[in-house]
Amino acid sequence: MTDYTAYGVGDPVADTKAPDGPIAERWDRRRFEAKLVNPANRRKHTVIVVGTGLAGGAAGATLAEQGYRVVQFCYQDSPRRAHSIAAQGGINAAKNYRNDGDSVHRLFYDTVKGGDFRARESNVHRLAQISLQIIDQCVAQGVPFAREYGGLLDTRSFGGVQVSRTFYARGQTGQQLLLGAYQALSRQIDAGTVEMHPRTEMLDLVVVDGRARGVVARDLVTGRVDTYFADAVVLASGGYGNVFYLSTNAKNSNATAVWRAHRRGALFANPCFTQIHPTCIPRSGDHQSKLTLMSESLRNDGRIWVPVAKGDTRPPNEIPEDERDYYLERMYPSFGNLVPRDIASRAAKNVCDEGRGVGPGGQGVYLDFADAIRRMGRAAVDAKYGNLFEMYERITAEDPYQVPMRIYPAIHYTMGGLWVDYDLQTTVPGLFAIGEANFSDHGANRLGASALMQGLADGYFVLPATINDYLARHPHDEVLADHPAAVAVVAEVTARLDRLLAVDGDRTPDSFHRELGELLWDECGMARNEAGLRKALGRIPELREEFWRRVKVPGTGAELNQSLEKANRIVDYLELAELTCLDALHRTESCGGHFREESQTPDGEAARRDELFSYTAAWEFTGTGRPPVLHKEDLVFEHVHPTQRSYT
Amino acid sequence: MKFTLRVWRQRDAAAAGAMTTYEVDGVSADMSFLEMLDHLNERLILSGDTPVAFDHDCREGICGACGVVINGQAHGPERTTACQLHMRHFRDGDTIDVEPWRAEAFPVVRDLVVDRSAFDRVIASGGYVSVPTGSAPEAHATPVPKAAADLAFDHAACIGCGACVAACPNGSAMLFTAAKVVHLNALPQGAPERESRVLDMVDTMDAQGFGGCTNTGECATACPKGIPLSAIGTLNREYLRATVKGRGNRD
């Protein structure tokens, strides 16, 4: 019998690009040491960018401004719709406009600590440095950030930090930053420097002589599969949260681009580091297609509780005070309802597992504003949270002013992703990964308002500076469309689509995706243990086999076929899910978003095991259903010394 | 709940389309309109039929991908996007008509999916501030009065869904174009390109096949983000001003 939990251990992997020396000077040094491409020669280089979110949109616009020829793809009908648009809260920057003790070093420190000491110091420090320029750039683009009456930028504080460094545009910061990048990209499209392919999905990577030289992509309207060549390929295709089916990601966000790159040789790092957001609207039934997040600022004034007694089905207003359990306030008296995301999420799961959850299926806890309304008055609550209350009421038909909100955690962000070095280059030369698609900056847990910061840092400032070095050092001949490597990839992509259409079974693609997602959520969600992970690792190959036997994909490949798009993405989820569980099984410590029940402190908190696991796990693909090979990148902490988190 | 759906089916841009009737049973009041369509599609796949194609992505009302005409109204009876419209706003047993956006500038791609790339071309012709990465001054170098920042935000909230065009009897994109012009022209950062922006965007808008504005106001009523009708007045004023003043610094 096949052992689905087996894996090999290969040579360690190291980041050879980060300079040594004082950490604050490393980025300057790297930019100086990197070779440049003469401005007159840049137009001879083509760079492919996959995705148009904050990272991809910013990178495409910037590379084109610098004179490169950019060929860019997105599966949406317009580059303006990438899922960065849904980010609500804000973007961090160490501007210290509040004079409250913030600095580049403090943002660096907070991010390394918040990531539970599983991120690379050099990368995080650079991120904190660049945060300053991002705000300047976005303001100059006309991003309408919130302002004070004096005309200066407003900031607010966000979970896990003690300074006010989060810039925001009402509850739509992601939308406004993305539109800024989209508009900059549009200017280049109009100038003819970016060749934009909307409604076109990358389905595979073309590697020629060991270097990334292009992609195979499908026109989603005509079904045509084409090869596009370039001197370098940049993946900005986002995270893989949709492997869980129900997540806060957009429905079509998917892992195909990164997974196909992984299959072509790019190591995949820390797939088990997934972030669960505690304040989402619970599912209302089996028809649920996605989950909606509400800003966690709600926890500033809302009180979280469940009934003391199991199976108490009385309406919340009829449950007296002494029969309510404000469990976060009880367990964490000093932080109360404001404990970090992972702790709040896990506590909600525990009370629901005990049978004390509320709402449909008992999968929810109350977030109650009754005290806040009494204390602050309805008008003040409305001014602070009105838009969130309205959104909640629209979805649930319940008025949070009258009855407590119900919330439940949901998958929200993936810290893991393609392994990259300091230059954001993967282990396939010429293939770069930026934004959520890479693993680089957030360790095992991402702080609020840091995803937008990283996406824009990578896209506007890091990649455009580092890709020069690669292009200057590796002049390329043109690859012709009939190159055997390209022809083989096209044949493989086409064969897979044909095979999906040919099965003609009796189950819909979505039914498999739901089943996989439920399995992953149960066994590799908020809390993981060895037995559960082994169970999932046994079940996933069976599900994969069943998928190829029973899936039903209607229509043909030569037309707009949304069922075919879905099914093709599920093929990759069925492999990625397996690696995620294996990574979670091998990491027998708890850290950040990864909680192993076997690794707890006596009072039930996450116990990190630095002596064994202070490394990034970078996995090498060896074949579907075959044991992958683990390459470790040791993490060295010279500036921030690992400590155990405590919130009691 | 149970509904009779009459859905526009059209194989591709070149084919003729027609309304097709489906009975949908087992609908929950908590389903969004798009989840109801998912529910229908799951059944169509299993019965060997072709599922209904429709655009959607974030399903939380911000990406602007979704949009269908429901019983003659863009995004349906509530002032929101189709993904945030729930079936509890319909009566059990209702007959519901579902059609794609209808506008000359938005050709049908398939079923309920239309091509809105004309919007992208309007933005590309001037809906930006020319500021290459790295060239920005310090963010606090230019204070922006709060009123101007708020006005800019109110108009920047547009999600580019196209409901305004679908609701307009002329298929006009004035509200969409106006939203971007007001957003950028309200800010000091947008001032250097103030005239060229409005002239180029309006030219492109006309060239893309959008109709003229007759001040019907349906656009602002259909807008899920509440872009005010006054934006169109500002657009007209900006256009007139730019015509008189000339293209400004750009030429």
Interface residues (C-beta under 8 A of the other chain):
Chain A: A58 A61 T62 E65 Q76 D77 S78 P79 R80 R81 H83 I85 A86 K95 Y97 Q133 I135 D136 Q137 V139 A140 Q141 G142 P144 F145 A146 R147 E148 Y149 G150 G151 L152 L153 A169 R170 Q172 Q175 Q176 L179 Y182 Q183 A184 S186 R187 I189 D190 P198 V221 A250 K251 N252 S253 S284 G285 H287 Q288 S289 K290 T292 R394 I395 T396 A397 Y460 F461 P464 D506 T508 D510 S511 K552 P554 G555 E559 L560 Q562 S563
Chain B: R11 D12 S28 A29 D30 M31 S32 L34 E35 D38 H39 N41 E42 L44 I45 L46 G48 D49 T50 P51 A53 D55 H56 D57 C58 R59 E60 I62 C63 G64 A65 T80 Q84 H86 R88 V109 R110 V113 D115 R116 S117 F119 D120 I123 A124 S125 G127 Y128 V129 S130 V131 P132 T133 G134 S135 A136 P137 E138 A139 H140 T142 P143 V144 P145 K146 A149 D150 A152 F153 A156 A157 I159 G160 H183 L184 L187 Q189 G190
